[in-house]
Amino acid sequence: SLSENQIVITMSHFSDMVVSKTQKSELDNIKIDTGFKPGVDDWQFVNNGSDIAQDGQCAGQSITSMWYYYEKYKKAGERRLYGRFDNNDNGTGTIDFDLDDSWSYRYVSVVQNTVGSGISKGLFREFTGTNDSLTYYAFAYSMLLTGNPQYTAIYQYDQTGKIVSGHALVAYRIEKNIIYVADPNYPGDATRSIVYD
């Protein structure tokens, strides 16, 4: 939260944190491209869920693809993620058949199970329903500052305001007030977006 003389930040630990400011006008009509690309940096399989992530593993797919992009591709120079562990990296390409990608499914499902419960889930949901304008500017500024894609979650509410479902995405580019997202339900699709009006 923000007031005239105070900023309150919720974190699970204090590392790699920065507090800064900019003018909103600097972020209007900004064009930002983090370099993350669907079909290159997301997972090649659809968010169908697994035994331990029965409602889907979209958060696991989103978080691990961002981690791989930053830690393995950008920092370590390893090859891009899409298809990297296809068929458990045994050398036989079956990009259109994801049932043989058990390593990847297990990995993202464990991350989903960890993030989808406890303090992480509470932290993500704490910021739902905030001001759309501030949310847009927060994405633009964080992408501008870090040069990295950002985790985002969208939610569906019932008539009483209770969250009934949610979905995780990777925000990777902004242009003309459109936030482009990598959607685990549509791997490789670079047309998915959230329009800020």
TORPA-4810 file (N, C-alpha, C, O; in nm, 3 decimals):
<nodes>
NODE_1_0.084_-0.118_0.000_0.000_0.000_0.000_0.088_0.124_0.000_0.206_0.118_0.033_S
NODE_2_0.030_0.234_-0.037_0.105_0.358_-0.050_0.024_0.473_0.009_-0.096_0.486_-0.018_L
NODE_3_0.090_0.554_0.089_0.027_0.674_0.141_0.125_0.790_0.122_0.230_0.773_0.060_S
NODE_4_0.091_0.904_0.174_0.177_1.023_0.159_0.318_1.002_0.212_0.414_1.054_0.155_E
NODE_5_0.331_0.926_0.320_0.463_0.912_0.383_0.502_0.768_0.415_0.591_0.745_0.497_N
NODE_6_0.437_0.669_0.349_0.467_0.531_0.383_0.441_0.439_0.265_0.343_0.455_0.191_Q
NODE_7_0.530_0.341_0.248_0.511_0.232_0.152_0.513_0.103_0.233_0.606_0.081_0.311_I
NODE_8_0.413_0.018_0.215_0.409_-0.111_0.283_0.427_-0.219_0.177_0.352_-0.225_0.079_V
NODE_9_0.527_-0.304_0.198_0.561_-0.409_0.103_0.546_-0.544_0.172_0.596_-0.563_0.283_I
NODE_10_0.478_-0.638_0.107_0.464_-0.773_0.159_0.561_-0.864_0.083_0.557_-0.871_-0.040_T
NODE_11_0.648_-0.933_0.158_0.747_-1.022_0.096_0.762_-1.147_0.181_0.736_-1.145_0.301_M
NODE_12_0.805_-1.254_0.117_0.832_-1.375_0.194_0.975_-1.376_0.247_1.006_-1.448_0.341_S
NODE_13_1.063_-1.296_0.187_1.201_-1.280_0.237_1.257_-1.150_0.180_1.206_-1.098_0.081_H
NODE_14_1.362_-1.098_0.243_1.419_-0.971_0.201_1.548_-0.993_0.125_1.657_-0.996_0.183_F
NODE_15_1.537_-1.007_-0.005_1.655_-1.014_-0.091_1.616_-0.963_-0.229_1.501_-0.975_-0.270_S
NODE_16_1.711_-0.907_-0.299_1.688_-0.855_-0.433_1.565_-0.765_-0.440_1.481_-0.780_-0.528_D
NODE_17_1.556_-0.671_-0.348_1.443_-0.580_-0.343_1.490_-0.439_-0.377_1.598_-0.396_-0.336_M
NODE_18_1.408_-0.369_-0.451_1.438_-0.230_-0.482_1.309_-0.149_-0.472_1.202_-0.196_-0.509_V
NODE_19_1.321_-0.028_-0.422_1.208_0.065_-0.419_1.252_0.186_-0.499_1.357_0.245_-0.471_V
NODE_20_1.174_0.223_-0.598_1.209_0.337_-0.682_1.081_0.406_-0.726_0.971_0.362_-0.693_S
NODE_21_1.096_0.513_-0.801_0.977_0.583_-0.848_1.002_0.640_-0.986_1.116_0.656_-1.029_K
NODE_22_0.893_0.669_-1.054_0.897_0.733_-1.184_0.767_0.809_-1.203_0.672_0.790_-1.126_T
NODE_23_0.762_0.892_-1.302_0.639_0.961_-1.336_0.552_0.869_-1.422_0.603_0.802_-1.512_Q
NODE_24_0.423_0.865_-1.394_0.334_0.782_-1.475_0.343_0.818_-1.622_0.333_0.731_-1.709_K
NODE_25_0.361_0.944_-1.651_0.367_0.989_-1.790_0.483_0.923_-1.866_0.477_0.909_-1.988_S
NODE_26_0.588_0.883_-1.794_0.701_0.814_-1.858_0.662_0.674_-1.907_0.730_0.616_-1.991_E
NODE_27_0.553_0.621_-1.853_0.511_0.485_-1.886_0.393_0.482_-1.983_0.355_0.375_-2.031_L
NODE_28_0.335_0.599_-2.012_0.224_0.604_-2.107_0.274_0.572_-2.247_0.376_0.624_-2.292_D
NODE_29_0.200_0.486_-2.315_0.232_0.447_-2.453_0.375_0.396_-2.469_0.436_0.413_-2.575_N
NODE_30_0.428_0.334_-2.365_0.565_0.283_-2.368_0.568_0.150_-2.444_0.470_0.075_-2.446_I
NODE_31_0.681_0.122_-2.506_0.702_-0.005_-2.574_0.816_-0.076_-2.502_0.928_-0.026_-2.497_K
NODE_32_0.786_-0.194_-2.445_0.885_-0.272_-2.371_0.882_-0.415_-2.424_0.775_-0.474_-2.434_I
NODE_33_0.997_-0.469_-2.456_1.008_-0.608_-2.498_1.118_-0.673_-2.416_1.235_-0.635_-2.427_D
NODE_34_1.081_-0.771_-2.333_1.179_-0.836_-2.246_1.264_-0.940_-2.320_1.364_-0.987_-2.266_T
NODE_35_1.225_-0.976_-2.441_1.298_-1.078_-2.516_1.239_-1.217_-2.500_1.269_-1.307_-2.579_G
NODE_36_1.156_-1.237_-2.399_1.086_-1.364_-2.379_0.986_-1.380_-2.492_0.915_-1.285_-2.526_F
NODE_37_0.979_-1.501_-2.552_0.889_-1.521_-2.665_0.815_-1.654_-2.654_0.878_-1.758_-2.633_K
NODE_38_0.681_-1.652_-2.666_0.607_-1.778_-2.672_0.653_-1.859_-2.793_0.683_-1.803_-2.898_P
NODE_39_0.657_-1.990_-2.777_0.706_-2.076_-2.884_0.857_-2.089_-2.883_0.914_-2.164_-2.962_G
NODE_40_0.921_-2.016_-2.793_1.066_-2.021_-2.778_1.104_-2.036_-2.631_1.193_-2.113_-2.597_V
NODE_41_1.035_-1.962_-2.544_1.070_-1.958_-2.403_0.964_-2.014_-2.308_0.989_-2.023_-2.188_D
NODE_42_0.848_-2.052_-2.358_0.748_-2.115_-2.272_0.759_-2.267_-2.288_0.836_-2.316_-2.371_D
NODE_43_0.683_-2.340_-2.209_0.681_-2.486_-2.221_0.602_-2.526_-2.344_0.510_-2.454_-2.385_W
NODE_44_0.636_-2.638_-2.403_0.572_-2.683_-2.527_0.442_-2.759_-2.504_0.373_-2.793_-2.600_Q
NODE_45_0.406_-2.786_-2.379_0.286_-2.866_-2.352_0.176_-2.781_-2.292_0.201_-2.675_-2.233_F
NODE_46_0.054_-2.829_-2.307_-0.066_-2.758_-2.260_-0.086_-2.783_-2.110_-0.051_-2.889_-2.059_V
NODE_47_-0.142_-2.687_-2.043_-0.173_-2.692_-1.901_-0.290_-2.786_-1.875_-0.403_-2.742_-1.856_N
NODE_48_-0.262_-2.915_-1.873_-0.368_-3.014_-1.849_-0.373_-3.063_-1.706_-0.468_-3.132_-1.668_N
NODE_49_-0.275_-3.028_-1.625_-0.271_-3.075_-1.488_-0.207_-3.213_-1.477_-0.167_-3.273_-1.577_G
NODE_50_-0.199_-3.260_-1.354_-0.138_-3.390_-1.327_-0.199_-3.446_-1.199_-0.289_-3.385_-1.142_S
NODE_51_-0.150_-3.560_-1.153_-0.203_-3.619_-1.030_-0.187_-3.527_-0.911_-0.274_-3.522_-0.824_D
NODE_52_-0.075_-3.453_-0.905_-0.054_-3.365_-0.788_-0.099_-3.221_-0.814_-0.101_-3.140_-0.721_I
NODE_53_-0.134_-3.190_-0.935_-0.186_-3.056_-0.968_-0.311_-3.076_-1.054_-0.312_-3.041_-1.172_A
NODE_54_-0.413_-3.132_-0.994_-0.531_-3.176_-1.069_-0.611_-3.062_-1.131_-0.683_-3.083_-1.228_Q
NODE_55_-0.600_-2.941_-1.076_-0.671_-2.827_-1.134_-0.588_-2.754_-1.238_-0.628_-2.648_-1.286_D
NODE_56_-0.473_-2.808_-1.272_-0.383_-2.745_-1.369_-0.256_-2.699_-1.303_-0.249_-2.687_-1.180_G
NODE_57_-0.155_-2.673_-1.385_-0.025_-2.629_-1.332_0.021_-2.502_-1.401_0.140_-2.487_-1.432_Q
NODE_58_-0.072_-2.409_-1.425_-0.039_-2.286_-1.497_0.062_-2.199_-1.421_0.151_-2.141_-1.482_C
NODE_59_0.050_-2.190_-1.288_0.148_-2.112_-1.211_0.284_-2.180_-1.217_0.386_-2.113_-1.232_A
NODE_60_0.286_-2.312_-1.207_0.412_-2.386_-1.217_0.478_-2.366_-1.353_0.599_-2.347_-1.360_G
NODE_61_0.399_-2.370_-1.460_0.454_-2.349_-1.593_0.505_-2.205_-1.609_0.612_-2.183_-1.666_Q
NODE_62_0.428_-2.110_-1.560_0.467_-1.969_-1.576_0.595_-1.937_-1.498_0.689_-1.879_-1.552_S
NODE_63_0.597_-1.976_-1.371_0.713_-1.945_-1.287_0.839_-2.014_-1.336_0.946_-1.953_-1.341_I
NODE_64_0.827_-2.143_-1.372_0.947_-2.215_-1.416_0.996_-2.167_-1.552_1.117_-2.169_-1.577_T
NODE_65_0.907_-2.126_-1.639_0.953_-2.075_-1.768_1.025_-1.941_-1.751_1.123_-1.914_-1.821_S
NODE_66_0.976_-1.857_-1.659_1.046_-1.730_-1.632_1.182_-1.757_-1.566_1.281_-1.693_-1.600_M
NODE_67_1.185_-1.853_-1.473_1.312_-1.888_-1.407_1.412_-1.940_-1.511_1.528_-1.898_-1.511_W
NODE_68_1.368_-2.030_-1.598_1.457_-2.086_-1.699_1.509_-1.975_-1.791_1.627_-1.971_-1.824_Y
NODE_69_1.419_-1.887_-1.832_1.458_-1.779_-1.923_1.569_-1.694_-1.862_1.669_-1.664_-1.928_Y
NODE_70_1.551_-1.656_-1.735_1.650_-1.570_-1.671_1.776_-1.645_-1.630_1.887_-1.603_-1.663_Y
NODE_71_1.761_-1.755_-1.559_1.877_-1.826_-1.502_1.952_-1.911_-1.603_2.075_-1.912_-1.604_E
NODE_72_1.879_-1.981_-1.687_1.944_-2.077_-1.777_1.975_-2.018_-1.915_2.084_-2.039_-1.969_K
NODE_73_1.880_-1.944_-1.971_1.904_-1.888_-2.104_1.988_-1.761_-2.099_2.096_-1.755_-2.159_Y
NODE_74_1.940_-1.659_-2.027_2.010_-1.530_-2.026_2.144_-1.537_-1.952_2.245_-1.487_-2.002_K
NODE_75_2.145_-1.596_-1.833_2.267_-1.595_-1.752_2.366_-1.706_-1.789_2.487_-1.683_-1.790_K
NODE_76_2.315_-1.824_-1.819_2.405_-1.938_-1.842_2.425_-1.971_-1.990_2.509_-2.054_-2.024_A
NODE_77_2.348_-1.906_-2.078_2.366_-1.927_-2.222_2.316_-2.061_-2.273_2.355_-2.104_-2.382_G
NODE_78_2.230_-2.127_-2.197_2.175_-2.255_-2.243_2.069_-2.230_-2.349_2.021_-2.118_-2.365_E
NODE_79_2.032_-2.336_-2.421_1.933_-2.321_-2.527_1.796_-2.285_-2.470_1.771_-2.303_-2.351_R
NODE_80_1.708_-2.236_-2.556_1.576_-2.190_-2.514_1.491_-2.308_-2.464_1.522_-2.423_-2.494_R
NODE_81_1.386_-2.278_-2.389_1.308_-2.380_-2.318_1.214_-2.461_-2.406_1.203_-2.582_-2.388_L
NODE_82_1.146_-2.397_-2.500_1.041_-2.464_-2.578_1.100_-2.587_-2.647_1.184_-2.575_-2.736_Y
NODE_83_1.056_-2.705_-2.607_1.105_-2.831_-2.663_1.235_-2.880_-2.603_1.282_-2.988_-2.638_G
NODE_84_1.295_-2.803_-2.513_1.425_-2.840_-2.455_1.420_-2.975_-2.386_1.515_-3.054_-2.398_R
NODE_85_1.313_-3.005_-2.314_1.301_-3.132_-2.243_1.193_-3.221_-2.304_1.137_-3.307_-2.236_F
NODE_86_1.164_-3.199_-2.432_1.068_-3.281_-2.503_1.112_-3.427_-2.496_1.230_-3.459_-2.514_D
NODE_87_1.017_-3.516_-2.469_1.044_-3.660_-2.459_1.157_-3.689_-2.361_1.240_-3.777_-2.383_N
NODE_88_1.158_-3.611_-2.251_1.258_-3.626_-2.144_1.401_-3.617_-2.197_1.492_-3.681_-2.145_N
NODE_89_1.419_-3.535_-2.300_1.552_-3.505_-2.355_1.627_-3.630_-2.401_1.750_-3.636_-2.389_D
NODE_90_1.553_-3.729_-2.454_1.621_-3.851_-2.496_1.664_-3.850_-2.643_1.713_-3.951_-2.693_N
NODE_91_1.644_-3.738_-2.710_1.692_-3.725_-2.848_1.588_-3.752_-2.954_1.613_-3.724_-3.072_G
NODE_92_1.475_-3.806_-2.918_1.369_-3.833_-3.015_1.265_-3.724_-3.004_1.195_-3.716_-2.903_T
NODE_93_1.253_-3.640_-3.104_1.161_-3.527_-3.099_1.017_-3.568_-3.117_0.981_-3.629_-3.218_G
NODE_94_0.933_-3.536_-3.021_0.789_-3.561_-3.029_0.716_-3.437_-2.978_0.635_-3.446_-2.886_T
NODE_95_0.746_-3.323_-3.037_0.699_-3.194_-2.988_0.547_-3.186_-2.980_0.494_-3.115_-2.894_I
NODE_96_0.475_-3.256_-3.068_0.329_-3.250_-3.067_0.264_-3.357_-2.979_0.142_-3.370_-2.976_D
NODE_97_0.346_-3.434_-2.908_0.296_-3.540_-2.821_0.356_-3.516_-2.683_0.471_-3.550_-2.657_F
NODE_98_0.275_-3.458_-2.593_0.331_-3.417_-2.464_0.321_-3.522_-2.355_0.372_-3.500_-2.245_D
NODE_99_0.258_-3.635_-2.381_0.245_-3.737_-2.277_0.379_-3.803_-2.241_0.389_-3.870_-2.139_L
NODE_100_0.481_-3.783_-2.325_0.612_-3.841_-2.294_0.706_-3.738_-2.229_0.826_-3.763_-2.217_D
NODE_101_0.652_-3.625_-2.186_0.732_-3.521_-2.122_0.718_-3.527_-1.970_0.691_-3.425_-1.905_D
NODE_102_0.735_-3.645_-1.913_0.706_-3.664_-1.770_0.798_-3.583_-1.679_0.754_-3.538_-1.573_S
NODE_103_0.923_-3.562_-1.717_1.012_-3.481_-1.633_0.956_-3.339_-1.618_0.947_-3.285_-1.507_W
NODE_104_0.920_-3.282_-1.730_0.870_-3.145_-1.731_0.739_-3.134_-1.655_0.721_-3.042_-1.575_S
NODE_105_0.647_-3.227_-1.679_0.520_-3.227_-1.607_0.541_-3.238_-1.457_0.478_-3.167_-1.379_Y
NODE_106_0.630_-3.327_-1.417_0.658_-3.345_-1.273_0.714_-3.216_-1.214_0.671_-3.172_-1.107_R
NODE_107_0.808_-3.157_-1.283_0.872_-3.034_-1.235_0.771_-2.922_-1.216_0.764_-2.864_-1.107_Y
NODE_108_0.693_-2.891_-1.318_0.598_-2.779_-1.307_0.485_-2.811_-1.210_0.431_-2.720_-1.146_V
NODE_109_0.449_-2.938_-1.196_0.344_-2.976_-1.102_0.389_-2.959_-0.958_0.312_-2.915_-0.873_S
NODE_110_0.514_-2.993_-0.929_0.568_-2.974_-0.794_0.574_-2.824_-0.761_0.538_-2.783_-0.651_V
NODE_111_0.619_-2.743_-0.857_0.622_-2.599_-0.834_0.480_-2.546_-0.815_0.455_-2.464_-0.727_V
NODE_112_0.387_-2.591_-0.897_0.246_-2.551_-0.884_0.194_-2.584_-0.745_0.128_-2.502_-0.680_Q
NODE_113_0.223_-2.704_-0.701_0.175_-2.750_-0.571_0.234_-2.667_-0.458_0.169_-2.644_-0.356_N
NODE_114_0.357_-2.623_-0.474_0.424_-2.541_-0.373_0.370_-2.398_-0.374_0.341_-2.341_-0.269_T
NODE_115_0.358_-2.340_-0.492_0.313_-2.201_-0.505_0.163_-2.188_-0.482_0.117_-2.087_-0.429_V
NODE_116_0.088_-2.289_-0.521_-0.057_-2.282_-0.513_-0.114_-2.299_-0.374_-0.236_-2.301_-0.357_G
NODE_117_-0.028_-2.311_-0.275_-0.078_-2.326_-0.138_0.004_-2.238_-0.044_0.111_-2.189_-0.082_S
NODE_118_-0.044_-2.220_0.074_0.032_-2.151_0.178_0.049_-2.003_0.153_-0.038_-1.937_0.097_G
NODE_119_0.164_-1.951_0.197_0.189_-1.806_0.195_0.193_-1.749_0.054_0.146_-1.638_0.031_I
NODE_120_0.248_-1.824_-0.042_0.256_-1.774_-0.179_0.119_-1.745_-0.236_0.097_-1.641_-0.297_S
NODE_121_0.027_-1.837_-0.217_-0.109_-1.819_-0.267_-0.173_-1.696_-0.204_-0.239_-1.617_-0.271_K
NODE_122_-0.152_-1.681_-0.074_-0.207_-1.565_-0.003_-0.149_-1.435_-0.054_-0.221_-1.336_-0.068_G
NODE_123_-0.018_-1.433_-0.081_0.045_-1.311_-0.131_-0.009_-1.273_-0.268_-0.037_-1.156_-0.293_L
NODE_124_-0.023_-1.371_-0.357_-0.073_-1.342_-0.491_-0.217_-1.290_-0.485_-0.250_-1.193_-0.553_F
NODE_125_-0.299_-1.352_-0.406_-0.440_-1.313_-0.399_-0.462_-1.183_-0.324_-0.566_-1.118_-0.340_R
NODE_126_-0.366_-1.145_-0.241_-0.380_-1.021_-0.165_-0.391_-0.899_-0.258_-0.452_-0.799_-0.221_E
NODE_127_-0.333_-0.909_-0.375_-0.330_-0.794_-0.465_-0.439_-0.797_-0.570_-0.440_-0.713_-0.660_F
NODE_128_-0.531_-0.893_-0.562_-0.640_-0.897_-0.660_-0.737_-0.783_-0.635_-0.755_-0.738_-0.522_T
NODE_129_-0.797_-0.737_-0.742_-0.897_-0.633_-0.730_-0.840_-0.495_-0.707_-0.915_-0.402_-0.675_G
NODE_130_-0.709_-0.478_-0.724_-0.652_-0.345_-0.708_-0.681_-0.261_-0.831_-0.735_-0.311_-0.930_T
NODE_131_-0.647_-0.137_-0.825_-0.672_-0.042_-0.932_-0.608_-0.088_-1.063_-0.488_-0.115_-1.068_N
NODE_132_-0.689_-0.095_-1.170_-0.638_-0.140_-1.300_-0.526_-0.052_-1.351_-0.428_-0.101_-1.408_D
NODE_133_-0.539_0.079_-1.332_-0.437_0.173_-1.378_-0.304_0.147_-1.308_-0.200_0.141_-1.372_S
NODE_134_-0.309_0.133_-1.175_-0.186_0.107_-1.100_-0.126_-0.029_-1.136_-0.004_-0.044_-1.140_L
NODE_135_-0.211_-0.126_-1.162_-0.161_-0.259_-1.202_-0.088_-0.250_-1.335_0.021_-0.305_-1.350_T
NODE_136_-0.148_-0.180_-1.432_-0.081_-0.163_-1.562_0.054_-0.094_-1.545_0.154_-0.140_-1.599_Y
NODE_137_0.056_0.016_-1.470_0.181_0.089_-1.451_0.285_0.006_-1.376_0.405_0.018_-1.401_Y
NODE_138_0.239_-0.078_-1.284_0.331_-0.166_-1.210_0.397_-0.266_-1.305_0.517_-0.292_-1.294_A
NODE_139_0.319_-0.322_-1.397_0.377_-0.414_-1.495_0.477_-0.339_-1.585_0.589_-0.385_-1.606_F
NODE_140_0.436_-0.225_-1.636_0.524_-0.149_-1.725_0.654_-0.111_-1.656_0.762_-0.127_-1.713_A
NODE_141_0.644_-0.061_-1.534_0.764_-0.016_-1.464_0.855_-0.132_-1.424_0.977_-0.123_-1.438_Y
NODE_142_0.797_-0.241_-1.376_0.880_-0.355_-1.337_0.949_-0.417_-1.459_1.064_-0.460_-1.449_S
NODE_143_0.882_-0.422_-1.572_0.944_-0.474_-1.694_1.052_-0.379_-1.744_1.157_-0.422_-1.792_M
NODE_144_1.027_-0.249_-1.732_1.125_-0.150_-1.773_1.250_-0.157_-1.685_1.362_-0.155_-1.735_L
NODE_145_1.230_-0.166_-1.553_1.343_-0.171_-1.459_1.425_-0.298_-1.472_1.548_-0.292_-1.473_L
NODE_146_1.359_-0.413_-1.481_1.430_-0.541_-1.477_1.466_-0.595_-1.615_1.563_-0.668_-1.630_T
NODE_147_1.387_-0.558_-1.715_1.408_-0.617_-1.848_1.364_-0.762_-1.855_1.398_-0.834_-1.948_G
NODE_148_1.287_-0.804_-1.754_1.245_-0.944_-1.747_1.094_-0.957_-1.750_1.022_-0.864_-1.713_N
NODE_149_1.045_-1.073_-1.795_0.900_-1.099_-1.792_0.851_-1.102_-1.648_0.929_-1.121_-1.555_P
NODE_150_0.721_-1.084_-1.631_0.662_-1.076_-1.498_0.547_-1.176_-1.485_0.473_-1.202_-1.580_Q
NODE_151_0.534_-1.231_-1.366_0.425_-1.323_-1.334_0.296_-1.245_-1.321_0.295_-1.137_-1.261_Y
NODE_152_0.188_-1.297_-1.374_0.058_-1.236_-1.354_-0.047_-1.345_-1.336_-0.031_-1.456_-1.385_T
NODE_153_-0.151_-1.311_-1.265_-0.263_-1.404_-1.246_-0.392_-1.329_-1.270_-0.407_-1.212_-1.232_A
NODE_154_-0.486_-1.396_-1.334_-0.618_-1.340_-1.357_-0.718_-1.428_-1.283_-0.697_-1.548_-1.267_I
NODE_155_-0.829_-1.366_-1.238_-0.925_-1.440_-1.157_-1.067_-1.416_-1.207_-1.099_-1.312_-1.265_Y
NODE_156_-1.151_-1.516_-1.182_-1.294_-1.504_-1.207_-1.363_-1.501_-1.071_-1.329_-1.578_-0.981_Q
NODE_157_-1.461_-1.411_-1.057_-1.532_-1.393_-0.930_-1.679_-1.432_-0.946_-1.735_-1.422_-1.055_Y
NODE_158_-1.739_-1.477_-0.837_-1.883_-1.499_-0.839_-1.955_-1.369_-0.800_-1.890_-1.266_-0.784_D
NODE_159_-2.087_-1.374_-0.785_-2.165_-1.254_-0.757_-2.133_-1.192_-0.621_-2.158_-1.074_-0.600_Q
NODE_160_-2.079_-1.270_-0.530_-2.047_-1.219_-0.397_-1.905_-1.164_-0.387_-1.865_-1.113_-0.283_T
NODE_161_-1.828_-1.175_-0.496_-1.691_-1.127_-0.495_-1.590_-1.233_-0.456_-1.472_-1.202_-0.440_G
NODE_162_-1.633_-1.356_-0.439_-1.543_-1.466_-0.404_-1.475_-1.518_-0.531_-1.538_-1.531_-0.636_K
NODE_163_-1.345_-1.547_-0.520_-1.271_-1.602_-0.633_-1.316_-1.745_-0.656_-1.313_-1.827_-0.564_I
NODE_164_-1.357_-1.776_-0.780_-1.401_-1.911_-0.813_-1.301_-1.985_-0.901_-1.301_-2.108_-0.906_V
NODE_165_-1.215_-1.911_-0.971_-1.110_-1.974_-1.051_-1.002_-1.871_-1.082_-1.025_-1.751_-1.073_S
NODE_166_-0.886_-1.920_-1.118_-0.776_-1.831_-1.151_-0.686_-1.895_-1.255_-0.694_-2.015_-1.283_G
NODE_167_-0.601_-1.813_-1.312_-0.511_-1.861_-1.416_-0.384_-1.776_-1.416_-0.391_-1.654_-1.406_H
NODE_168_-0.269_-1.841_-1.426_-0.140_-1.773_-1.426_-0.087_-1.758_-1.568_-0.106_-1.844_-1.653_A
NODE_169_-0.020_-1.646_-1.591_0.034_-1.611_-1.722_0.171_-1.545_-1.704_0.208_-1.507_-1.593_L
NODE_170_0.244_-1.532_-1.813_0.371_-1.459_-1.812_0.355_-1.333_-1.898_0.331_-1.342_-2.018_V
NODE_171_0.367_-1.216_-1.835_0.364_-1.089_-1.908_0.505_-1.063_-1.960_0.599_-1.056_-1.881_A
NODE_172_0.521_-1.050_-2.091_0.656_-1.040_-2.146_0.680_-0.919_-2.236_0.795_-0.887_-2.267_Y
NODE_173_0.573_-0.852_-2.280_0.590_-0.738_-2.370_0.474_-0.643_-2.353_0.361_-0.685_-2.326_R
NODE_174_0.501_-0.514_-2.367_0.395_-0.411_-2.364_0.413_-0.322_-2.486_0.523_-0.277_-2.517_I
NODE_175_0.303_-0.298_-2.553_0.304_-0.207_-2.667_0.165_-0.150_-2.686_0.067_-0.225_-2.690_E
NODE_176_0.155_-0.019_-2.698_0.028_0.050_-2.718_-0.076_0.010_-2.613_-0.190_-0.019_-2.647_K
NODE_177_-0.035_0.009_-2.486_-0.122_-0.025_-2.373_-0.178_-0.166_-2.379_-0.284_-0.194_-2.322_N
NODE_178_-0.109_-0.255_-2.445_-0.144_-0.397_-2.450_-0.033_-0.475_-2.382_0.084_-0.460_-2.418_I
NODE_179_-0.068_-0.557_-2.284_0.029_-0.644_-2.218_0.019_-0.781_-2.286_-0.084_-0.848_-2.276_I
NODE_180_0.125_-0.822_-2.353_0.128_-0.952_-2.419_0.169_-1.058_-2.317_0.262_-1.039_-2.239_Y
NODE_181_0.097_-1.172_-2.320_0.119_-1.277_-2.222_0.140_-1.412_-2.288_0.080_-1.444_-2.390_V
NODE_182_0.228_-1.491_-2.226_0.244_-1.631_-2.263_0.145_-1.708_-2.176_0.151_-1.701_-2.053_A
NODE_183_0.054_-1.781_-2.240_-0.054_-1.849_-2.171_-0.029_-2.000_-2.173_-0.025_-2.059_-2.281_D
NODE_184_-0.013_-2.064_-2.056_0.011_-2.208_-2.054_-0.100_-2.292_-2.118_-0.077_-2.408_-2.151_P
NODE_185_-0.219_-2.235_-2.135_-0.326_-2.307_-2.204_-0.307_-2.304_-2.356_-0.368_-2.382_-2.429_N
NODE_186_-0.222_-2.213_-2.403_-0.198_-2.197_-2.547_-0.048_-2.182_-2.571_-0.002_-2.075_-2.610_Y
NODE_187_0.030_-2.289_-2.549_0.176_-2.277_-2.563_0.214_-2.234_-2.705_0.158_-2.282_-2.804_P
NODE_188_0.311_-2.144_-2.711_0.361_-2.098_-2.841_0.278_-1.991_-2.907_0.316_-1.943_-3.014_G
NODE_189_0.167_-1.950_-2.848_0.078_-1.852_-2.909_0.119_-1.710_-2.868_0.103_-1.672_-2.752_D
NODE_190_0.172_-1.633_-2.962_0.220_-1.497_-2.934_0.110_-1.392_-2.950_0.140_-1.272_-2.945_A
NODE_191_-0.015_-1.432_-2.968_-0.123_-1.335_-2.987_-0.203_-1.310_-2.860_-0.289_-1.222_-2.860_T
NODE_192_-0.179_-1.383_-2.753_-0.254_-1.368_-2.629_-0.216_-1.237_-2.561_-0.098_-1.202_-2.555_R
NODE_193_-0.315_-1.164_-2.510_-0.284_-1.032_-2.452_-0.391_-0.990_-2.352_-0.501_-1.044_-2.348_S
NODE_194_-0.354_-0.890_-2.273_-0.447_-0.820_-2.184_-0.445_-0.676_-2.229_-0.339_-0.612_-2.228_I
NODE_195_-0.560_-0.623_-2.267_-0.569_-0.487_-2.318_-0.603_-0.394_-2.204_-0.704_-0.414_-2.135_V
NODE_196_-0.521_-0.292_-2.183_-0.550_-0.191_-2.083_-0.612_-0.071_-2.154_-0.548_-0.011_-2.240_Y
NODE_197_-0.733_-0.037_-2.118_-0.806_0.073_-2.183_-0.829_0.183_-2.082_-0.888_0.286_-2.114_D
</nodes>
